[in-house]
Amino acid sequence: MDAAGLDQVLNDHYMYEATDDVDGVVSTVTDDIKHYVTGSPLGELSGKEAARAFYAELFNDFRGEGVEPVARWHGDNFVVDEIIWTGQIDNARLFGLEGRAGHASFRLLHVLEFRDGKISRENVWADTAAILAQTQEKEKV
């Protein structure tokens, strides 16, 4: 895929995330997707059903207000994408921060591989120090 094609798939993926559309997100990934959020207690997830469960929980716990693009790099069937996410967090468990809640803005770095017009691997790094600094233990919120 060329850069425009990679961008289209990724932008669709992000649009579905922004609207909490689990089926839409899953439509952008391969059947054998590998999905990994650094620091997540879930470890690496494999397959669409595991991705579906991840996104259902993510959309329950994170309510986005906006995403600010920082930089995007393209290669042969891969994209490295850096953004700043802003929104309300009800539980940051999926980022290894069980019970943290509050309003936050933090950097996310995505490394994505593509195959057959879909995302076949998504690795995510989050600025967990920023999340910690901007949230509190849920009981205190």
C-alpha positions as CSV (number, residue, x, y, z in Angstrom):
1,M,0.0,0.0,0.0
2,D,1.1,3.5,-0.6
3,A,1.2,6.2,2.1
4,A,-2.3,7.5,1.1
5,G,-3.8,4.0,1.4
6,L,-2.1,3.4,4.8
7,D,-3.4,6.8,6.0
8,Q,-6.9,6.0,4.9
9,V,-7.0,2.7,6.8
10,L,-5.5,4.3,9.9
11,N,-7.7,7.4,9.8
12,D,-10.8,5.2,9.5
13,H,-9.5,3.2,12.5
14,Y,-9.1,6.4,14.5
15,M,-12.5,7.7,13.4
16,Y,-14.1,4.5,14.7
17,E,-12.2,4.8,17.9
18,A,-13.4,8.4,18.3
19,T,-17.0,7.3,18.0
20,D,-16.6,4.2,20.2
21,D,-17.6,2.0,17.3
22,V,-16.1,-1.4,18.2
23,D,-17.4,-3.1,15.0
24,G,-15.9,-0.3,12.9
25,V,-12.5,-0.6,14.6
26,V,-12.5,-4.4,14.2
27,S,-13.4,-4.0,10.5
28,T,-10.0,-2.3,10.0
29,V,-7.9,-5.2,11.4
30,T,-6.9,-8.6,10.0
31,D,-8.4,-11.8,11.5
32,D,-5.0,-12.6,13.1
33,I,-4.3,-9.0,14.4
34,K,-1.5,-8.8,17.0
35,H,-2.3,-6.0,19.5
36,Y,0.0,-4.9,22.3
37,V,-0.2,-1.9,24.7
38,T,3.1,-1.6,26.5
39,G,2.5,-2.0,30.3
40,S,-1.0,-3.5,29.9
41,P,-1.7,-6.4,32.2
42,L,-3.3,-8.1,29.2
43,G,-0.1,-8.7,27.4
44,E,-0.1,-9.2,23.6
45,L,-3.6,-10.0,22.2
46,S,-4.1,-12.1,19.1
47,G,-7.1,-12.2,16.8
48,K,-10.2,-10.1,16.2
49,E,-12.2,-11.3,19.2
50,A,-9.4,-10.4,21.6
51,A,-9.2,-7.0,19.9
52,R,-13.0,-6.6,20.1
53,A,-12.9,-7.3,23.9
54,F,-10.0,-4.8,24.3
55,Y,-11.8,-2.0,22.5
56,A,-15.1,-2.6,24.3
57,E,-13.3,-2.2,27.6
58,L,-11.3,0.8,26.3
59,F,-14.4,2.6,25.2
60,N,-16.0,2.0,28.6
61,D,-13.0,3.5,30.4
62,F,-11.7,6.2,28.1
63,R,-13.9,8.9,26.6
64,G,-11.9,10.9,24.1
65,E,-12.4,14.6,23.5
66,G,-9.8,15.1,20.9
67,V,-6.6,13.9,19.3
68,E,-3.8,16.2,18.1
69,P,-1.5,14.7,15.5
70,V,2.2,15.2,16.2
71,A,4.0,13.2,13.5
72,R,3.5,10.3,11.1
73,W,6.1,8.3,9.3
74,H,5.4,5.8,6.5
75,G,7.3,2.8,5.4
76,D,6.6,-0.3,3.3
77,N,3.4,-1.5,4.9
78,F,3.9,0.2,8.2
79,V,3.2,3.5,9.9
80,V,4.6,5.1,13.0
81,D,2.1,7.6,14.4
82,E,2.5,10.0,17.3
83,I,-0.5,11.8,18.8
84,I,-1.7,13.6,21.9
85,W,-4.9,12.2,23.3
86,T,-7.2,14.2,25.5
87,G,-10.2,13.1,27.4
88,Q,-11.8,11.6,30.5
89,I,-10.4,8.4,32.0
90,D,-12.6,6.3,34.3
91,N,-10.0,3.5,34.8
92,A,-6.6,3.3,33.2
93,R,-6.2,-0.5,33.7
94,L,-5.5,-1.2,30.1
95,F,-2.4,1.0,30.4
96,G,-1.3,-0.8,33.6
97,L,-2.7,1.9,35.9
98,E,-5.6,0.2,37.6
99,G,-8.0,2.5,39.3
100,R,-6.7,5.8,38.0
101,A,-9.3,8.3,36.9
102,G,-9.6,11.9,35.8
103,H,-9.1,14.3,32.9
104,A,-5.8,13.9,31.0
105,S,-3.8,14.7,27.9
106,F,-0.9,12.4,27.0
107,R,1.2,11.2,24.1
108,L,0.6,7.9,22.4
109,L,3.0,6.3,19.9
110,H,1.5,3.7,17.6
111,V,3.6,1.4,15.4
112,L,1.3,-0.4,12.9
113,E,1.9,-3.0,10.3
114,F,-0.5,-3.5,7.4
115,R,-1.4,-6.5,5.3
116,D,-4.1,-6.9,2.6
117,G,-5.4,-3.4,3.3
118,K,-5.9,-3.9,7.0
119,I,-3.9,-3.4,10.2
120,S,-2.1,-6.7,11.1
121,R,-0.2,-5.4,14.1
122,E,-0.7,-2.5,16.5
123,N,1.8,-1.7,19.2
124,V,1.0,1.2,21.5
125,W,3.2,3.2,23.9
126,A,1.5,5.7,26.2
127,D,3.1,8.4,28.4
128,T,1.9,6.8,31.6
129,A,3.8,9.4,33.7
130,A,1.5,12.1,32.2
131,I,-1.5,9.9,33.0
132,L,-0.3,9.4,36.6
133,A,0.3,13.2,37.0
134,Q,-3.1,14.1,35.8
135,T,-5.3,11.5,37.4
136,Q,-6.0,10.2,40.9
137,E,-6.9,6.9,42.5
138,K,-10.5,6.4,41.6
139,E,-11.7,6.4,45.3
140,K,-10.4,10.0,45.6
141,V,-12.0,11.4,42.5
